[in-house]
Amino acid sequence: MNRAFDHTWLLCLVVLVTIMISTGCNYPGLRPITPEPTLPPATPSPAPTKIIPTEQSHILVPFNPVGRAQTIHDQVNKSYASQRRAYGGDEYRVGRFERPFDNAMTYLGYLDIVKSTMVRSDPSFIYVTIQVADPIASAVDYPAYYGLELDLNLDGRSRYLIRGPRPIGEEWSSDKVEVWESSSAEIPVAEVGGGIPVTGAFGFDVSLLRSGEGKDIDLAWIRMSPGLADTVEIAFKNSLVGGEKGKFVWRPFTDGAPFEPRLYDLQNSFTLEQAGSPISGEMYYPLKEVYAVDNTCRVASGYEATGREPGICAQPPPPDNPEQPQSEPGQPQLPLGHIDPGPY
């Protein structure tokens, strides 16, 4: 019987092995390993193309002004620099500043305007020069801006402000030149303290040209006047003021603070007490918040001045020595500045 059992067990074992061999591909423990398909090496994607913004090219560049100039002379304070004071010329309430001093009353000759000229004979550009008492290069370690304001409706509220930093070369450049417009310049506003009406409720709040950006990058330019170490030249398109025959009032200025465009006119942004005074003996001497700024009286261009325009220049003959005051201490100050009218 044991023998029969052995035969039976052996037969079962043979059958089982046969079944396992015949079905091995479906048995988990004996499933053959299928190799992964071999893929071709990946082709690297090309690097993305870097698109460099295209810079706007200048179309119209100023040249050299030719023609008779309208000239305005200003009070010069170099003779009084050691005394740390200005000798007249500052009429704060009407926006006339004679403050080429820092807030420690140190004289800044590179801001002290001697005279300014305007030439309008070019068909495209109007040219302005600003001559100061000391070489422009003496401002190398200090901020210094040179510019002008333009009043188109002749009421004392300037519509445009043009300014640029101290130029370093005699080639025309629009780099960092700014042109600002006052969106409220044409809106009538009340006079403040009997002075010139404010530029507008928002100051100069619209940027037309700044850091090389604007609808017209050729709108305004600046350079050193060739061969002159103390004179800056500014050129701006006459389309800004109505073309070759446009009528406007202008005045040049220098700014060493510099003040934000929204704060102009300064006499309406700071009280006299806040601003201080450059004239020794006055109540608010010395200078406080409004310092390092100089400008002239206002000048008519493109028409004959009536004399009723706010802040307009008187027109006496040029003095022999423009550094001398036009009135004695204790006497009423005459309007400082005078013009050689030129063809306009």
C-alpha positions as CSV (number, residue, x, y, z in Angstrom):
1,M,0.0,0.0,0.0
2,N,2.8,2.4,0.8
3,R,4.2,1.6,-2.6
4,A,0.9,2.5,-4.3
5,F,0.8,5.8,-2.4
6,D,4.3,6.6,-3.5
7,H,3.3,6.1,-7.1
8,T,0.3,8.2,-6.7
9,W,2.2,11.1,-5.1
10,L,4.9,11.0,-7.7
11,L,2.3,11.1,-10.5
12,C,0.6,14.1,-8.9
13,L,3.9,15.9,-8.6
14,V,4.7,15.2,-12.3
15,V,1.3,16.5,-13.4
16,L,1.7,19.6,-11.2
17,V,5.2,20.4,-12.6
18,T,3.9,19.9,-16.2
19,I,1.1,22.4,-15.6
20,M,3.4,25.0,-14.0
21,I,5.8,24.7,-16.9
22,S,3.1,25.0,-19.6
23,T,1.5,28.1,-17.9
24,G,4.6,29.7,-16.5
25,C,4.2,33.0,-18.5
26,N,1.0,33.7,-16.6
27,Y,2.3,32.8,-13.2
28,P,3.4,35.9,-11.3
29,G,6.5,34.3,-9.9
30,L,7.7,33.1,-13.3
31,R,6.7,36.0,-15.6
32,P,9.6,36.9,-17.9
33,I,11.0,40.4,-17.7
34,T,10.2,42.5,-20.8
35,P,12.9,45.0,-21.4
36,E,11.9,48.7,-21.6
37,P,11.8,50.1,-25.2
38,T,14.9,52.1,-26.0
39,L,14.1,55.7,-27.0
40,P,16.3,57.9,-29.1
41,P,18.2,60.6,-27.2
42,A,16.1,63.8,-26.6
43,T,16.9,66.8,-28.8
44,P,17.5,69.9,-26.6
45,S,15.0,72.7,-27.1
46,P,16.5,75.9,-28.5
47,A,17.0,78.7,-25.9
48,P,14.2,81.3,-26.0
49,T,15.1,84.3,-28.1
50,K,15.7,87.4,-26.0
51,I,13.9,90.4,-27.6
52,I,15.7,93.6,-26.9
53,P,13.3,96.6,-26.8
54,T,13.9,98.9,-29.8
55,E,15.0,102.4,-28.7
56,Q,13.3,105.3,-30.4
57,S,15.6,107.1,-32.7
58,H,15.8,110.9,-32.8
59,I,14.3,112.4,-35.9
60,L,15.0,116.1,-35.3
61,V,18.1,117.4,-33.5
62,P,18.8,121.1,-32.8
63,F,21.8,122.8,-34.4
64,N,23.4,126.1,-33.6
65,P,21.2,129.1,-33.0
66,V,21.6,132.0,-35.5
67,G,19.9,135.3,-35.3
68,R,19.4,138.3,-33.0
69,A,18.7,137.3,-29.4
70,Q,16.3,138.7,-26.9
71,T,18.4,139.2,-23.7
72,I,17.4,139.5,-20.0
73,H,19.8,140.5,-17.3
74,D,19.6,139.5,-13.7
75,Q,20.8,140.6,-10.3
76,V,24.2,139.0,-9.5
77,N,25.2,138.4,-5.9
78,K,28.8,137.4,-6.2
79,S,30.1,140.6,-4.6
80,Y,28.0,139.8,-1.5
81,A,28.9,136.1,-1.3
82,S,31.3,136.5,1.6
83,Q,28.5,138.3,3.6
84,R,26.2,135.4,3.1
85,R,23.4,137.5,1.7
86,A,21.7,138.6,-1.4
87,Y,21.4,142.4,-2.1
88,G,17.9,142.7,-3.4
89,G,16.1,140.9,-6.2
90,D,14.1,138.5,-4.1
91,E,10.4,139.3,-4.2
92,Y,9.0,136.1,-2.8
93,R,5.3,136.8,-2.9
94,V,5.4,137.3,-6.6
95,G,7.6,134.4,-7.3
96,R,10.8,136.3,-8.0
97,F,13.7,134.3,-6.4
98,E,17.3,135.5,-5.8
99,R,18.5,132.6,-3.7
100,P,21.7,131.2,-5.2
101,F,22.7,130.0,-1.7
102,D,22.4,126.7,0.2
103,N,20.5,126.6,3.5
104,A,23.6,127.6,5.3
105,M,23.9,130.7,3.1
106,T,26.9,129.5,1.3
107,Y,27.0,131.1,-2.2
108,L,26.4,128.9,-5.2
109,G,27.7,130.8,-8.2
110,Y,26.8,128.0,-10.6
111,L,23.2,128.9,-9.9
112,D,23.4,132.7,-9.9
113,I,22.0,133.9,-13.2
114,V,23.8,136.7,-14.9
115,K,21.8,136.8,-18.1
116,S,19.6,134.7,-20.3
117,T,18.9,134.9,-24.1
118,M,16.3,133.6,-26.5
119,V,16.6,133.1,-30.3
120,R,13.6,132.3,-32.4
121,S,14.8,132.3,-36.0
122,D,14.9,128.5,-36.4
123,P,11.9,127.0,-38.1
124,S,11.7,124.1,-35.6
125,F,13.4,125.0,-32.3
126,I,13.6,127.9,-29.9
127,Y,17.0,128.4,-28.2
128,V,17.6,129.7,-24.7
129,T,20.9,130.3,-23.0
130,I,21.4,130.7,-19.2
131,Q,24.7,132.3,-18.1
132,V,25.7,132.0,-14.5
133,A,28.4,133.7,-12.3
134,D,30.7,130.6,-11.9
135,P,31.6,127.8,-14.3
136,I,29.0,125.1,-14.5
137,A,31.6,122.4,-13.7
138,S,31.9,123.8,-10.2
139,A,28.6,122.0,-9.5
140,V,30.2,118.6,-10.1
141,D,29.5,117.3,-6.6
142,Y,26.0,119.0,-6.3
143,P,22.7,118.8,-8.0
144,A,22.1,121.6,-10.5
145,Y,19.2,122.0,-12.9
146,Y,18.7,124.7,-15.6
147,G,15.4,125.4,-17.2
148,L,12.6,127.8,-18.0
149,E,8.8,128.2,-17.6
150,L,6.4,129.1,-20.3
151,D,3.1,131.0,-19.8
152,L,0.9,130.7,-22.9
153,N,-2.2,132.7,-21.7
154,L,0.0,135.6,-20.4
155,D,-1.7,135.6,-17.0
156,G,1.2,134.6,-14.8
157,R,0.3,130.9,-14.6
158,S,3.0,128.9,-16.5
159,R,1.7,126.0,-18.5
160,Y,5.1,124.3,-19.3
161,L,8.3,123.7,-17.3
162,I,11.4,122.5,-19.1
163,R,14.5,121.6,-17.2
164,G,17.6,119.5,-17.4
165,P,20.6,118.5,-15.2
166,R,24.0,120.1,-15.5
167,P,25.3,119.2,-19.0
168,I,28.8,117.8,-19.3
169,G,29.4,118.2,-23.0
170,E,28.9,120.5,-25.9
171,E,26.8,118.0,-27.9
172,W,23.0,118.3,-27.7
173,S,21.5,115.7,-25.5
174,S,18.0,114.9,-24.4
175,D,19.2,112.5,-21.6
176,K,17.3,113.3,-18.4
177,V,15.7,116.4,-19.8
178,E,12.2,116.9,-18.5
179,V,9.2,118.7,-19.9
180,W,6.2,119.1,-17.6
181,E,2.7,120.5,-18.2
182,S,0.2,121.9,-15.7
183,S,-3.2,120.4,-16.4
184,S,-4.7,123.2,-14.4
185,A,-2.8,126.2,-15.8
186,E,-5.7,127.4,-17.9
187,I,-8.2,127.2,-15.0
188,P,-8.7,130.6,-13.3
189,V,-7.7,130.6,-9.7
190,A,-7.6,133.2,-7.0
191,E,-4.4,135.1,-6.4
192,V,-2.6,134.3,-3.2
193,G,-1.5,137.1,-0.9
194,G,-1.6,139.6,-3.8
195,G,1.1,137.8,-5.7
196,I,1.2,136.1,-9.1
197,P,-1.6,133.6,-9.6
198,V,-0.5,130.0,-8.9
199,T,0.5,127.8,-11.8
200,G,-2.5,125.6,-11.1
201,A,-4.0,123.6,-8.3
202,F,-1.9,120.6,-9.3
203,G,1.4,122.3,-10.2
204,F,3.2,120.7,-13.1
205,D,1.6,117.3,-13.0
206,V,1.7,115.9,-16.6
207,S,5.0,114.5,-17.9
208,L,5.6,115.1,-21.6
209,L,9.2,114.0,-21.6
210,R,11.2,112.3,-18.9
211,S,14.2,110.0,-18.9
212,G,14.0,109.8,-22.7
213,E,10.4,108.7,-22.7
214,G,7.5,110.6,-24.1
215,K,5.4,111.0,-27.2
216,D,8.1,113.2,-28.7
217,I,11.6,112.4,-27.6
218,D,12.9,115.3,-29.7
219,L,10.9,117.9,-27.7
220,A,13.7,119.4,-25.6
221,W,17.5,119.3,-25.4
222,I,20.4,120.6,-23.3
223,R,24.1,121.2,-23.7
224,M,27.0,123.3,-22.7
225,S,27.2,126.4,-24.9
226,P,30.3,125.7,-27.1
227,G,33.4,127.5,-25.8
228,L,31.6,128.9,-22.7
229,A,32.2,127.3,-19.3
230,D,29.5,129.3,-17.6
231,T,26.6,129.0,-20.0
232,V,24.0,126.3,-20.6
233,E,21.9,126.1,-23.8
234,I,18.4,124.7,-24.0
235,A,16.5,124.0,-27.2
236,F,12.8,123.1,-27.4
237,K,10.4,122.6,-30.2
238,N,8.4,125.8,-31.0
239,S,5.3,123.6,-31.6
240,L,5.0,123.6,-27.8
241,V,4.1,127.3,-27.9
242,G,2.2,127.6,-31.1
243,G,4.9,127.5,-33.7
244,E,7.2,130.1,-35.1
245,K,4.7,133.0,-34.4
246,G,3.6,131.7,-31.0
247,K,3.0,134.3,-28.2
248,F,4.0,133.5,-24.7
249,V,5.8,134.8,-21.5
250,W,8.9,133.1,-20.4
251,R,11.5,133.2,-17.6
252,P,14.6,131.1,-16.9
253,F,15.5,129.5,-13.6
254,T,18.2,127.5,-11.9
255,D,17.4,124.9,-9.2
256,G,19.9,123.2,-6.9
257,A,17.5,121.5,-4.5
258,P,15.8,120.4,-6.8
259,F,12.1,120.9,-6.2
260,E,9.4,118.6,-7.4
261,P,7.5,119.9,-10.4
262,R,4.2,119.7,-8.5
263,L,5.5,122.3,-6.0
264,Y,6.0,125.1,-8.5
265,D,5.3,127.9,-8.1
266,L,7.2,127.8,-4.9
267,Q,5.7,130.9,-3.3
268,N,2.4,129.1,-3.3
269,S,3.8,125.9,-1.9
270,F,5.7,127.4,1.0
271,T,4.9,130.4,3.1
272,L,7.6,133.1,3.4
273,E,8.2,132.0,7.0
274,Q,8.8,128.4,5.8
275,A,10.9,129.6,2.9
276,G,13.1,132.1,4.7
277,S,14.8,135.1,3.2
278,P,18.3,135.7,1.6
279,I,18.2,139.4,2.6
280,S,20.0,140.2,5.8
281,G,17.9,142.3,8.1
282,E,14.5,140.9,7.0
283,M,12.3,139.1,9.5
284,Y,12.8,135.6,8.0
285,Y,16.5,135.7,7.2
286,P,18.3,133.3,6.6
287,L,17.0,130.8,4.0
288,K,15.1,127.8,5.2
289,E,13.1,125.4,3.0
290,V,13.3,127.4,-0.3
291,Y,17.0,127.7,-1.1
292,A,19.4,127.1,-4.1
293,V,17.0,128.6,-6.6
294,D,17.3,131.7,-8.8
295,N,15.1,133.1,-11.6
296,T,14.5,136.4,-13.4
297,C,11.5,138.5,-14.1
298,R,9.2,137.4,-16.9
299,V,9.7,138.3,-20.6
300,A,7.2,138.6,-23.4
301,S,8.0,136.7,-26.7
302,G,6.1,136.9,-30.0
303,Y,4.3,140.1,-29.1
304,E,4.8,143.5,-27.5
305,A,4.4,143.4,-23.7
306,T,1.7,145.6,-22.3
307,G,3.4,146.0,-18.9
308,R,0.4,144.6,-17.2
309,E,1.5,141.0,-17.4
310,P,2.2,139.6,-13.8
311,G,5.9,139.7,-13.0
312,I,6.9,141.2,-16.4
313,C,10.3,142.7,-16.7
314,A,10.9,146.5,-16.6
315,Q,12.8,147.7,-19.7
316,P,15.3,150.3,-18.6
317,P,18.7,150.6,-20.4
318,P,21.2,148.0,-19.1
319,P,23.2,149.2,-16.1
320,D,27.0,149.7,-16.4
321,N,27.5,147.1,-13.6
322,P,24.6,144.6,-13.3
323,E,26.0,143.5,-9.9
324,Q,25.0,146.9,-8.3
325,P,21.5,147.1,-6.8
326,Q,19.0,149.4,-8.5
327,S,18.0,151.1,-5.3
328,E,19.7,152.0,-2.0
329,P,19.1,150.2,1.3
330,G,15.9,151.4,2.9
331,Q,14.4,152.5,-0.4
332,P,11.7,150.6,-2.2
333,Q,13.1,148.0,-4.5
334,L,12.7,148.7,-8.2
335,P,11.8,145.7,-10.4
336,L,15.2,144.1,-11.0
337,G,16.1,142.7,-14.4
338,H,15.9,144.4,-17.8
339,I,15.7,143.2,-21.3
340,D,17.1,143.9,-24.7
341,P,13.9,143.1,-26.6
342,G,15.4,141.5,-29.7
343,P,13.1,140.8,-32.7
344,Y,10.2,139.6,-30.6
